[in-house]
């Protein structure tokens, strides 16, 4: 998406279908400078009949004709001087169907008064995402998208900051959409080996460090928790590491993303009616890899490490069984009572290895870990557990900025007792139907030592987004890329 600045006298381009984006307050103000007399009459008529009121988050598309202008998209700002950015994203998302129907490829945005234009850009960039890799081309379908955005103001030179913010928003959303491509790909294509290849491509493009541990090296290191999960699949596991290094005296932040490219549940097999969705069990990996693309593009003032333990959790005669006991990288022994609680097993070795080998100052893991988080929060927020209040506050702030919501769960000592093992140090599940998301978190806590750590359980937000106009429910959401990118940017800003 190309974004640039222009003036009211220079924005016209009759060679493409243009949409004029006009923000409106609840109370009608001065006539929008982008609109001619006919356009202003359309806006007035829409208000008069109650089709548009200017309420924040509201939007309506008014078709027009002539001079390459396909229509006017009115965006409600309400009465607040600083409208809620998430409502602006959703207002943009509501207009996507109309923009596609009228084959709009260019947006001209009225910036004569301040409003959250970057949020509007995000809503458009995420909302027009489609994944049709495996479908036959439809010669009659519109396959275009808005790829040109003009920010219009009489004082165009004053929009430099807004232009930078919009370009950053578009870039991060492109990274989120790339992560969605990884997640939406069929699991027979998106194997651990393919995920490693995608990571290597990022590292090469942005000149980042890259290492990939194979099963043999993991065995030498004693990563038996991760290897145990992979035993039932012919696809060999991978431990992928990408690193960005800016300075020896800069703090190091580690991102760890669960990369189970398909999860049958193993011997503790899942119900078949929704098992096809388990290609999404690598959305945590997609999120941290998408965030590393942002790191490569923006070159922050902190060192950033990305670690992805990747495997398939399948069933054959060699598969891990309930009752097996494995010794993790850090020496902790684990009773495997449920092979479908495999995410915490692969993460345990990845977290312990990251802490031991790289000694980061902070570590955040992201995973589609538990169905219990959906019971608790639905599809509206990720559950977060953290050992450090400042770390959680930073994540929460980034969540509020991006609209990728989080909610904190406790890590009380009582929960730790729920994973005590009978024949090993710990068990990979707790009592049935009790605090399952928190139990997953306290399990992972055993593998991070004293390093400030946060765990983001994104099982409810990775796909199946509810009532979010800019996220199509039939696709992965890209959750985490914008959140982590913003958090890393904020962390970097503290070092400036």
VOKETI-950452 format. One record per residue (C-alpha): residue number from 0; chain; x, y, z. Coordinates in Angstrom, 2 decimals. Each point is the difference from the previous one (the first is absolute). Layout:
N
SITE   seq   mol        px        py        pz
SITE   NUM     A         X         Y         Z
...
END
This chain:
496
SITE   seq   mol        px        py        pz
SITE     0     A      0.00      0.00      0.00
SITE     1     A      1.47      3.33     -1.14
SITE     2     A     -0.87      2.96      2.24
SITE     3     A      0.81      3.60     -0.87
SITE     4     A     -1.10      3.58      0.66
SITE     5     A     -1.69      2.37     -2.42
SITE     6     A     -2.17      3.13     -0.08
SITE     7     A     -3.70      0.52     -0.82
SITE     8     A      0.91      1.29     -3.45
SITE     9     A      2.23     -2.95     -0.93
SITE    10     A     -1.69     -3.19      1.22
SITE    11     A     -2.08     -0.84     -3.07
SITE    12     A      0.93     -3.01     -2.13
SITE    13     A     -2.63     -1.07     -2.57
SITE    14     A      1.94     -3.16     -0.91
SITE    15     A     -1.11     -2.04      3.05
SITE    16     A     -3.01     -0.53      2.25
SITE    17     A      0.42      2.40      2.90
SITE    18     A     -1.84      0.19      3.31
SITE    19     A     -0.13      3.29      1.86
SITE    20     A      0.35     -0.65      3.74
SITE    21     A     -1.72      2.73      1.98
SITE    22     A     -0.04      0.08      3.83
SITE    23     A     -3.10      1.50      1.60
SITE    24     A     -0.88      1.06      3.54
SITE    25     A     -3.39     -0.65      1.56
SITE    26     A     -0.93      3.60     -0.64
SITE    27     A      0.44      1.03     -3.62
SITE    28     A      2.84      2.51     -0.33
SITE    29     A      1.47      1.90     -2.94
SITE    30     A     -0.46     -1.49     -3.47
SITE    31     A      2.67     -2.66     -0.71
SITE    32     A      2.63      1.62     -2.23
SITE    33     A      0.45     -3.15     -2.11
SITE    34     A     -3.60     -0.02     -1.18
SITE    35     A     -1.63      1.91     -2.81
SITE    36     A     -3.52      1.38      0.24
SITE    37     A     -1.59     -3.31     -1.02
SITE    38     A      2.05     -1.93      2.56
SITE    39     A     -0.91      2.39      2.77
SITE    40     A     -3.66     -0.38     -0.92
SITE    41     A      0.35     -3.80      0.28
SITE    42     A      1.51      0.29      3.46
SITE    43     A     -2.71      2.40      1.13
SITE    44     A     -2.71     -2.32     -1.34
SITE    45     A      1.51     -3.02      1.79
SITE    46     A     -0.02      1.93      3.26
SITE    47     A     -3.51      1.30     -0.54
SITE    48     A     -1.49     -3.46     -0.49
SITE    49     A      1.95     -1.42      2.96
SITE    50     A      2.16     -2.33     -2.08
SITE    51     A      3.08      1.59      1.55
SITE    52     A      0.20      1.85      3.31
SITE    53     A      3.75      0.44      0.52
SITE    54     A      0.06     -2.31      3.02
SITE    55     A      3.51     -1.28      0.68
SITE    56     A      0.64     -3.29     -1.79
SITE    57     A     -2.79      0.55     -2.51
SITE    58     A      0.69     -0.06     -3.74
SITE    59     A     -2.02      0.11     -3.21
SITE    60     A      0.99     -0.18     -3.67
SITE    61     A     -1.77      2.41     -2.36
SITE    62     A      0.49     -0.94     -3.69
SITE    63     A      0.76      2.83     -2.41
SITE    64     A      0.93      0.27     -3.66
SITE    65     A      2.44      1.88     -2.17
SITE    66     A      3.68      1.03      0.07
SITE    67     A      1.16     -3.41      1.25
SITE    68     A     -1.75      0.42      3.36
SITE    69     A     -1.93     -3.15      0.91
SITE    70     A     -1.45      1.33      3.21
SITE    71     A      0.28      1.71      3.35
SITE    72     A      0.73     -1.91      3.20
SITE    73     A     -1.24      1.93      3.02
SITE    74     A      1.69     -0.91      3.29
SITE    75     A     -1.61      1.00      3.30
SITE    76     A      2.21      1.66      2.61
SITE    77     A     -2.66      0.73      2.62
SITE    78     A      0.40      2.91      2.40
SITE    79     A      3.28     -0.95      1.67
SITE    80     A      3.04      2.06     -1.00
SITE    81     A      2.00     -3.27     -0.06
SITE    82     A     -2.22     -2.75     -1.45
SITE    83     A      0.65     -3.59      1.04
SITE    84     A      2.49     -1.44     -2.52
SITE    85     A     -1.53     -3.49      0.10
SITE    86     A     -3.39      1.39     -0.97
SITE    87     A      1.63      1.74     -2.96
SITE    88     A      1.62     -3.30     -1.07
SITE    89     A     -3.41     -1.65      0.14
SITE    90     A     -1.61      2.86     -1.91
SITE    91     A      2.54     -0.59     -2.76
SITE    92     A     -0.70     -3.72      0.09
SITE    93     A     -3.73      0.58     -0.43
SITE    94     A      0.68      1.75     -3.30
SITE    95     A      2.06     -2.82     -1.52
SITE    96     A     -2.87     -1.81     -1.75
SITE    97     A     -1.16      3.20     -1.70
SITE    98     A      3.55      0.90     -1.00
SITE    99     A      0.40     -3.42     -1.56
SITE   100     A     -3.40      0.16     -1.71
SITE   101     A      0.95      3.29     -1.64
SITE   102     A      3.51     -1.28     -0.79
SITE   103     A      1.74      2.80      1.83
SITE   104     A      3.80     -0.02     -0.22
SITE   105     A      0.81      3.46      1.33
SITE   106     A     -1.00      1.92      3.12
SITE   107     A      0.21      3.77      0.35
SITE   108     A     -0.19      0.89      3.68
SITE   109     A     -1.15      3.37      1.33
SITE   110     A      2.59      1.11      2.57
SITE   111     A     -1.16      3.60      0.28
SITE   112     A     -0.75     -0.66      3.69
SITE   113     A      1.82     -2.43      2.33
SITE   114     A     -1.43     -3.52      0.35
SITE   115     A      1.48     -3.54      0.45
SITE   116     A      0.97     -0.55     -3.64
SITE   117     A      2.58     -2.75      0.81
SITE   118     A     -2.78     -2.03      1.64
SITE   119     A     -2.10      0.43     -3.15
SITE   120     A      2.94     -1.25     -2.08
SITE   121     A      0.26     -3.06      2.27
SITE   122     A     -3.69     -0.79     -0.40
SITE   123     A      0.28      0.15     -3.78
SITE   124     A      3.28     -1.94     -0.21
SITE   125     A     -1.25     -2.82      2.24
SITE   126     A     -3.56      0.06     -1.29
SITE   127     A      0.81     -0.48     -3.67
SITE   128     A      2.13     -3.10      0.70
SITE   129     A     -0.94     -3.11     -1.95
SITE   130     A      1.54     -3.47     -0.10
SITE   131     A     -0.80     -1.83     -3.22
SITE   132     A      3.23     -1.85     -0.70
SITE   133     A     -1.74     -3.31     -0.58
SITE   134     A     -3.02      1.24     -2.01
SITE   135     A     -0.43      0.13     -3.76
SITE   136     A      0.10      3.58     -1.32
SITE   137     A     -3.42      1.56     -0.58
SITE   138     A      0.26      2.13     -3.17
SITE   139     A     -2.94      2.15      1.12
SITE   140     A      1.14      0.61      3.56
SITE   141     A      1.67      3.22      1.11
SITE   142     A      3.43     -0.97      1.28
SITE   143     A      1.32      3.51      0.49
SITE   144     A      0.30      1.98      3.21
SITE   145     A      0.72      3.50      1.17
SITE   146     A      3.70      0.35     -0.70
SITE   147     A      0.27      3.79     -0.20
SITE   148     A     -0.97      2.43      2.77
SITE   149     A      0.22      3.77     -0.28
SITE   150     A     -0.15      2.11      3.17
SITE   151     A     -1.49      3.36     -0.96
SITE   152     A      0.40      3.33      1.75
SITE   153     A      0.53      3.63     -0.94
SITE   154     A      2.99     -0.18      2.35
SITE   155     A      1.52     -3.13     -1.53
SITE   156     A      3.45      0.67      1.46
SITE   157     A     -1.49     -0.15      3.49
SITE   158     A     -1.00     -3.64     -0.55
SITE   159     A      3.53     -1.42      0.22
SITE   160     A     -0.63     -1.64      3.38
SITE   161     A     -3.37     -1.34     -1.12
SITE   162     A      1.56     -1.38     -3.18
SITE   163     A      2.70     -1.84      1.96
SITE   164     A     -2.60     -1.44      2.39
SITE   165     A     -2.19     -1.17     -2.88
SITE   166     A      2.90     -1.63     -1.82
SITE   167     A      1.06     -1.77      3.18
SITE   168     A     -3.58     -1.22      0.56
SITE   169     A     -0.21     -1.33     -3.56
SITE   170     A      3.36     -1.75      0.32
SITE   171     A     -0.91     -1.76      3.25
SITE   172     A     -3.39     -1.03     -1.41
SITE   173     A      1.77     -1.44     -3.05
SITE   174     A      2.12     -2.05      2.41
SITE   175     A     -3.15     -1.13      1.82
SITE   176     A     -1.53     -1.04     -3.32
SITE   177     A      3.18     -1.90     -0.84
SITE   178     A     -0.33     -1.82      3.33
SITE   179     A     -3.62     -0.77     -0.93
SITE   180     A      1.24     -1.58     -3.22
SITE   181     A      2.26     -2.31      2.03
SITE   182     A     -2.87     -1.00      2.28
SITE   183     A     -2.59     -0.43     -2.75
SITE   184     A      2.25     -2.25     -2.08
SITE   185     A     -0.95     -3.68      0.03
SITE   186     A      2.00     -2.04      2.49
SITE   187     A      1.31     -2.32     -2.72
SITE   188     A      1.76      3.09     -1.36
SITE   189     A      0.81      1.86      3.23
SITE   190     A      2.15     -2.64      1.67
SITE   191     A      2.73      0.70      2.57
SITE   192     A      2.52     -0.08     -2.85
SITE   193     A     -2.00      2.54     -2.00
SITE   194     A     -0.39      2.22      3.05
SITE   195     A      3.78     -0.10      0.44
SITE   196     A      0.39      0.96     -3.66
SITE   197     A     -2.34      2.97      0.45
SITE   198     A      2.04      1.11      3.01
SITE   199     A      3.24     -0.36     -1.94
SITE   200     A     -1.43      2.17     -2.79
SITE   201     A     -0.75      2.76      2.54
SITE   202     A      3.49     -0.25      1.46
SITE   203     A      1.66      0.24     -3.41
SITE   204     A     -2.17      2.89     -1.20
SITE   205     A      0.56      2.14      3.09
SITE   206     A      3.54     -1.14      0.82
SITE   207     A     -0.93     -1.68      3.28
SITE   208     A      1.74     -2.88      1.75
SITE   209     A     -1.44     -3.46     -0.66
SITE   210     A      0.44     -3.45      1.50
SITE   211     A     -2.12     -3.12     -0.25
SITE   212     A      0.50     -2.94      2.35
SITE   213     A     -0.98     -3.39     -1.38
SITE   214     A     -1.15     -3.05      1.93
SITE   215     A      3.53     -1.32      0.40
SITE   216     A      1.27      3.19      1.58
SITE   217     A     -3.08      0.22      2.22
SITE   218     A      0.66     -3.54      1.21
SITE   219     A      3.59      0.94      0.85
SITE   220     A     -1.30      2.95      2.01
SITE   221     A     -2.60     -2.07      1.84
SITE   222     A     -3.12      1.63     -1.47
SITE   223     A     -2.08     -3.08      0.65
SITE   224     A     -3.25      1.86      0.66
SITE   225     A      0.01      1.44     -3.51
SITE   226     A      1.26     -3.21     -1.58
SITE   227     A     -2.69     -2.03      1.76
SITE   228     A     -2.76      2.02     -1.66
SITE   229     A      1.54     -0.58     -3.43
SITE   230     A      0.36     -3.79      0.37
SITE   231     A     -3.29     -0.82     -1.72
SITE   232     A      0.69      1.92     -3.21
SITE   233     A      2.24     -0.67     -2.98
SITE   234     A      0.67      3.76     -0.15
SITE   235     A      3.16      0.72      2.01
SITE   236     A     -0.20      2.78      2.63
SITE   237     A      1.92      3.25     -0.22
SITE   238     A      1.14      2.58      2.53
SITE   239     A      0.27      3.25     -1.95
SITE   240     A      1.97      2.99      1.27
SITE   241     A      0.11      3.45     -1.62
SITE   242     A      2.01      2.78      1.64
SITE   243     A      0.32      3.75     -0.44
SITE   244     A      2.99      1.58      1.72
SITE   245     A      0.43      3.76      0.28
SITE   246     A      2.55      0.39      2.82
SITE   247     A      1.69     -2.01      2.76
SITE   248     A     -1.23      2.39      2.69
SITE   249     A     -3.59      0.10     -1.28
SITE   250     A     -2.63     -2.08      1.82
SITE   251     A     -1.08     -3.26     -1.60
SITE   252     A     -3.62     -1.00     -0.37
SITE   253     A     -0.97     -3.55     -1.00
SITE   254     A     -3.20     -1.03     -1.78
SITE   255     A     -0.91     -3.69      0.04
SITE   256     A     -2.84     -1.25     -2.20
SITE   257     A     -1.67     -3.41      0.04
SITE   258     A      0.35     -1.57     -3.44
SITE   259     A     -2.13     -3.17     -0.01
SITE   260     A     -0.78     -0.13     -3.72
SITE   261     A     -2.73     -2.58      0.54
SITE   262     A     -1.45     -1.38      3.21
SITE   263     A     -2.06     -3.19     -0.01
SITE   264     A      0.25     -0.10      3.77
SITE   265     A      2.19     -3.07     -0.29
SITE   266     A     -1.23     -3.14      1.77
SITE   267     A     -2.31      2.29      2.02
SITE   268     A     -1.60      0.71     -3.35
SITE   269     A     -2.21      2.99     -0.70
SITE   270     A     -3.61     -0.18     -1.27
SITE   271     A     -0.08     -0.23     -3.79
SITE   272     A     -2.61      2.66     -0.70
SITE   273     A      2.39      2.91      0.48
SITE   274     A      3.38     -1.70     -0.24
SITE   275     A      0.64      1.61     -3.40
SITE   276     A      0.38      3.32      1.83
SITE   277     A      3.07     -1.32      1.79
SITE   278     A      2.19      1.29     -2.82
SITE   279     A     -0.39      3.23      1.99
SITE   280     A      1.97     -1.40      2.93
SITE   281     A      3.07      1.77     -1.34
SITE   282     A     -1.54      3.48      0.21
SITE   283     A      2.32      0.88      2.88
SITE   284     A      2.97     -0.74     -2.25
SITE   285     A     -1.56      2.04     -2.80
SITE   286     A     -0.46      2.92      2.42
SITE   287     A      3.61      0.12      1.17
SITE   288     A      1.32     -0.46     -3.55
SITE   289     A     -2.24      2.82     -1.22
SITE   290     A      1.31      2.19      2.81
SITE   291     A      3.56     -0.86     -1.06
SITE   292     A     -0.80      1.31     -3.47
SITE   293     A     -0.88      3.29      1.67
SITE   294     A      3.27     -0.14      1.93
SITE   295     A      1.94     -0.56     -3.21
SITE   296     A     -1.73      2.95     -1.65
SITE   297     A      0.20      2.49      2.88
SITE   298     A      3.34     -0.94      1.67
SITE   299     A     -0.91      0.79      3.64
SITE   300     A      2.42      1.06      2.75
SITE   301     A     -0.27     -3.34      1.81
SITE   302     A      1.27     -3.48     -0.77
SITE   303     A     -2.82     -2.34     -0.99
SITE   304     A      0.00     -3.78     -0.03
SITE   305     A     -2.70     -2.16     -1.58
SITE   306     A     -0.22     -3.70      0.87
SITE   307     A     -2.49     -2.43     -1.56
SITE   308     A     -0.30     -3.63      1.14
SITE   309     A     -1.79     -1.72     -2.87
SITE   310     A     -1.41     -3.51     -0.35
SITE   311     A     -3.06     -1.99     -0.99
SITE   312     A     -2.01     -1.78      2.70
SITE   313     A     -1.19     -3.13     -1.78
SITE   314     A     -0.79     -3.64      0.73
SITE   315     A      1.86     -3.14     -1.03
SITE   316     A      1.54     -2.98      1.76
SITE   317     A      2.89      2.13      1.19
SITE   318     A     -2.12      2.83      1.39
SITE   319     A      0.34      1.25      3.54
SITE   320     A     -2.50     -1.64      2.38
SITE   321     A     -1.90      1.22      3.06
SITE   322     A      2.10     -1.02      2.99
SITE   323     A      3.34      0.52     -1.72
SITE   324     A      2.61      1.94      1.98
SITE   325     A      2.49      2.26     -1.77
SITE   326     A      2.93      2.04      1.24
SITE   327     A      0.00      3.57     -1.32
SITE   328     A      3.03      2.07     -1.01
SITE   329     A      0.34      1.53      3.49
SITE   330     A     -0.13     -3.41      1.71
SITE   331     A     -3.63      0.19      1.15
SITE   332     A     -1.86     -3.30     -0.38
SITE   333     A     -3.53      0.16     -1.39
SITE   334     A     -2.85     -2.49      0.23
SITE   335     A     -1.95      0.13     -3.25
SITE   336     A     -3.57     -0.71      1.07
SITE   337     A     -1.53      1.51     -3.13
SITE   338     A      1.79      0.05     -3.35
SITE   339     A     -2.30      2.81     -1.15
SITE   340     A      1.68      2.34      2.48
SITE   341     A      3.00     -0.01     -2.31
SITE   342     A      0.51      3.73     -0.48
SITE   343     A      1.38      0.44      3.49
SITE   344     A      2.38     -2.89     -0.61
SITE   345     A      1.62      1.50     -3.09
SITE   346     A      0.04      3.43      1.62
SITE   347     A      1.62     -1.30      3.18
SITE   348     A      3.16     -1.04     -1.83
SITE   349     A     -0.02      3.15     -2.14
SITE   350     A     -0.38      2.30      3.00
SITE   351     A      2.64     -1.76      2.08
SITE   352     A      2.44     -0.05     -2.93
SITE   353     A     -0.60      3.68     -0.72
SITE   354     A      0.62      1.01      3.61
SITE   355     A      3.07     -2.22      0.34
SITE   356     A      1.59      0.68     -3.37
SITE   357     A     -0.80      3.68     -0.57
SITE   358     A     -0.78      1.45      3.47
SITE   359     A     -2.60      2.54     -1.22
SITE   360     A     -1.09      2.86      2.24
SITE   361     A     -3.66     -0.76     -0.72
SITE   362     A     -1.79     -2.89     -1.63
SITE   363     A     -3.51     -0.19     -1.45
SITE   364     A     -1.56     -3.16     -1.37
SITE   365     A     -3.03     -0.05     -2.28
SITE   366     A     -2.07     -3.13     -0.51
SITE   367     A     -3.37     -1.47     -0.87
SITE   368     A      0.36     -1.88      3.26
SITE   369     A     -3.39     -0.82      1.51
SITE   370     A     -3.67     -0.26     -0.85
SITE   371     A     -0.60      1.23      3.53
SITE   372     A      0.93      3.55     -0.97
SITE   373     A     -2.96     -0.01     -2.41
SITE   374     A     -2.28     -1.09      2.84
SITE   375     A      1.31      2.91      2.07
SITE   376     A      0.29      2.79     -2.57
SITE   377     A     -1.73     -1.19     -3.15
SITE   378     A      1.56      1.15     -3.25
SITE   379     A      0.41      3.58      1.19
SITE   380     A      3.32      0.00      1.90
SITE   381     A      3.10     -2.04      0.72
SITE   382     A      0.77     -1.12      3.53
SITE   383     A      3.32      1.16      1.43
SITE   384     A      2.01     -1.25      2.94
SITE   385     A      3.11      1.88      1.07
SITE   386     A      2.62     -0.12      2.73
SITE   387     A      0.81      3.69     -0.35
SITE   388     A     -2.54      2.82      0.38
SITE   389     A      1.93      2.46     -2.16
SITE   390     A      0.26     -2.56     -2.79
SITE   391     A     -3.74     -0.63      0.11
SITE   392     A     -0.72      3.74      0.04
SITE   393     A      2.06      0.42     -3.15
SITE   394     A     -1.89     -2.79     -1.74
SITE   395     A     -3.34      1.39      1.15
SITE   396     A      0.91      3.46     -1.28
SITE   397     A      0.91     -1.42     -3.42
SITE   398     A     -3.25     -1.97     -0.01
SITE   399     A     -1.99      3.16      0.65
SITE   400     A      1.85      1.79     -2.79
SITE   401     A     -0.62     -2.73     -2.57
SITE   402     A     -3.41     -1.34      1.00
SITE   403     A      1.49     -3.48      0.51
SITE   404     A     -1.45     -0.43      3.46
SITE   405     A      1.50     -1.80      2.99
SITE   406     A     -1.22     -0.88      3.48
SITE   407     A      2.24     -0.99      2.89
SITE   408     A     -0.42     -3.26      1.93
SITE   409     A      1.62     -0.68      3.40
SITE   410     A      2.99     -2.24      0.68
SITE   411     A     -0.67     -0.80      3.64
SITE   412     A      2.02     -2.76      1.67
SITE   413     A     -3.21     -2.01      0.47
SITE   414     A     -0.12     -0.55     -3.76
SITE   415     A      3.57     -1.31     -0.08
SITE   416     A     -1.02     -2.78      2.37
SITE   417     A     -2.53     -1.14     -2.60
SITE   418     A      2.78     -1.26     -2.30
SITE   419     A      1.96     -2.00      2.58
SITE   420     A      0.82     -3.42     -1.44
SITE   421     A     -0.51     -3.38      1.65
SITE   422     A      3.03     -1.66     -1.59
SITE   423     A      1.84      3.01     -1.46
SITE   424     A      0.67      3.60      0.96
SITE   425     A     -3.06      1.40     -1.75
SITE   426     A     -2.97     -1.12     -2.08
SITE   427     A     -0.99      1.57     -3.32
SITE   428     A     -3.64      0.49      1.06
SITE   429     A     -1.87      0.83      3.19
SITE   430     A     -3.33     -1.18      1.41
SITE   431     A     -2.75     -0.28     -2.59
SITE   432     A     -1.93      3.21     -0.81
SITE   433     A      1.91      2.12      2.50
SITE   434     A      1.87      3.18     -1.02
SITE   435     A      1.42     -1.70     -3.08
SITE   436     A      1.46      3.17     -1.54
SITE   437     A      1.72      0.97      3.25
SITE   438     A      1.28     -3.55      0.46
SITE   439     A      1.61      0.28     -3.43
SITE   440     A      1.63      3.23      1.09
SITE   441     A      1.36     -1.27      3.31
SITE   442     A      1.40     -3.01     -1.86
SITE   443     A      1.98      2.29     -2.33
SITE   444     A      1.15      2.10      2.94
SITE   445     A      2.07     -2.98      1.16
SITE   446     A      2.32      0.52     -2.99
SITE   447     A      0.87      3.71      0.07
SITE   448     A      1.88      0.28      3.30
SITE   449     A      0.23      3.57      1.29
SITE   450     A     -0.26      1.63     -3.43
SITE   451     A     -2.95      2.43     -0.21
SITE   452     A     -2.52     -1.95     -2.06
SITE   453     A     -3.46      0.29     -1.47
SITE   454     A     -2.14     -2.66     -1.65
SITE   455     A     -2.67      0.99     -2.53
SITE   456     A     -2.65     -2.68     -0.56
SITE   457     A     -1.52      1.01     -3.34
SITE   458     A     -2.12     -3.10     -0.64
SITE   459     A     -3.16      2.09     -0.11
SITE   460     A      1.33      2.81     -2.17
SITE   461     A      2.12     -1.87     -2.57
SITE   462     A     -3.00     -0.74     -2.22
SITE   463     A     -3.79      0.21      0.12
SITE   464     A     -0.06      3.68      0.99
SITE   465     A     -3.49      1.06      1.06
SITE   466     A     -1.61      3.32     -0.97
SITE   467     A      3.22      1.56     -1.26
SITE   468     A     -0.89      1.45     -3.39
SITE   469     A      3.56      0.12     -1.30
SITE   470     A      0.71     -3.69      0.77
SITE   471     A     -1.72     -2.64     -2.12
SITE   472     A     -0.99     -2.92      2.24
SITE   473     A      1.05     -2.60     -2.55
SITE   474     A      3.65      1.05      0.17
SITE   475     A      2.69      0.14      2.64
SITE   476     A     -0.01      3.44      1.62
SITE   477     A      3.73      0.77      0.09
SITE   478     A     -0.44      0.72      3.71
SITE   479     A      3.22      0.87      1.77
SITE   480     A      1.97      1.53     -2.86
SITE   481     A     -1.29      3.52      0.63
SITE   482     A      0.03     -0.44      3.77
SITE   483     A      3.60     -1.27      0.12
SITE   484     A      1.21      2.51     -2.59
SITE   485     A     -1.44      2.86      2.05
SITE   486     A      1.39     -1.39      3.24
SITE   487     A      3.46     -0.34     -1.52
SITE   488     A     -0.21      3.53     -1.40
SITE   489     A     -0.92      1.33      3.44
SITE   490     A      2.85     -1.97      1.57
SITE   491     A      2.37      1.44     -2.59
SITE   492     A     -1.21      3.54      0.65
SITE   493     A      1.04     -0.30      3.65
SITE   494     A      3.59     -0.52     -1.22
SITE   495     A      0.07      3.06     -2.27
END
